[in-house]
Amino acid sequence: MGSEGTSVVSVHVTGFGKFSGVAENPTEKMVSDLKSFMEKNVLGSCTVLETAGQGALGTLHKLLKSAIADRENRSSAQGQVIWIHFGVDSCATKFALENQAVNEATFPCPDELGWKPRRVPIVASDGSISRRRKTTLPVDELIKSLRKLGYDVMPSDDAGQFVCNYVYYHSLRFAEEHGIKSLFVHVPPFTKIHEEVQMHFIASLLEILAGLK
């Protein structure tokens, strides 16, 4: 039973599968295990995307549209939908919350479908490859809360030049069009931060998001 005016938060999570140089993607394992790990039922869905620009896009759009349809069908019309995308940064030693994505596809290596674009707009109708889209979630506030819990986390303005930025740009664009929120989070390999710590980090982030006003 919810009181009148209560906003229901639904958090949908994605990770990525393997890609060149990363045979086992930690985000694939964590996203696959997340539902059984979480105690609070804030999760709307957990999905592993193919590490390929076009390969991930079809699945992503289906998921985004499904989340919107679910919100519209719920009795709480004001329910908030939040998308959190996780990707691994093989060189990282801490967590990074990405502020923005840029409208440029320049991949340093071919994706899992063999695509290696260079200086191509992710969305041609958005114009220049310098076009940026920013998350509307309070990144600094989230980082402050996570640091209080003991996590080594920082803000970032560079989501990279691979599928992470590609997916994030599309997600931010969709979020702006449909009144939802999106965030990309880069995590280190398990060799830098242990899997159990990373799972607790994700659970903490989701619980903080669920409590946002």
Disulfide bonds with the S-S distance in Angstrom:
none
